[in-house]
Amino acid sequence: MVPHKTKRGAEALDRMKVFDGIPSPYSKQKRMVVPSALRVLKLKQRRKYCVLGRISHEVGWKYQGVVETLEAKRKAKSEIFYTTKKRNIQLRAQAKANLAQKIEPYQKIIEGYGFQ
C-alpha cells in the first residue's frame, strides 16, 4: 500500500506507470522473463487471478479493443521476425558446414598459432 495522502505517496503515484500490453517505446526493447514473477510458479492452480485490462474495462476504460488489435499486430510482427531469425541462423550454420572443407588448411595454420 502506498500512503497516497502524503506528499511522498502522491509523488510515488505520479511516477508510477501502468500499461496493458507493450507500448511503442518498449516494444522494440528485448524482453526478459522474471521467473520469480511468473503466475505459473507463484499461484496455486486453484487460485483466482485477474488481468488489469479486464478490470479496467469493467470500470469504464474504453480502449480494450484498441489494445487487443495493437497487440495482435505486434505478435504478428514478432512471429515474422522470429521465423526470419531462425532461417538466418540455419543458413549461417549451413554456410559454415559448406565452407568447412575449403578453409580446413587455413584453420590448421590458425590453430597452430593457438587460436580457434
C-alpha positions, 0 to 999 in steps of 0.5 A: 500500500502506498500512503497516497495522502502524503506528499511522498505517496502522491509523488510515488503515484505520479511516477508510477506507470501502468500499461496493458500490453507493450507500448511503442517505446518498449516494444522494440526493447528485448524482453526478459522473463522474471521467473520469480514473477511468473503466475505459473510458479507463484499461484496455486492452480486453484487460485483466482487471478485477474488481468488489469485490462479486464478490470479496467474495462469493467470500470469504464476504460474504453480502449480494450479493443484498441489494445487487443488489435495493437497487440495482435499486430505486434505478435504478428510482427514478432512471429515474422521476425522470429521465423526470419531469425531462425532461417538466418541462423540455419543458413549461417550454420549451413554456410559454415558446414559448406565452407568447412572443407575449403578453409580446413588448411587455413584453420590448421595454420590458425590453430597452430598459432593457438587460436580457434 
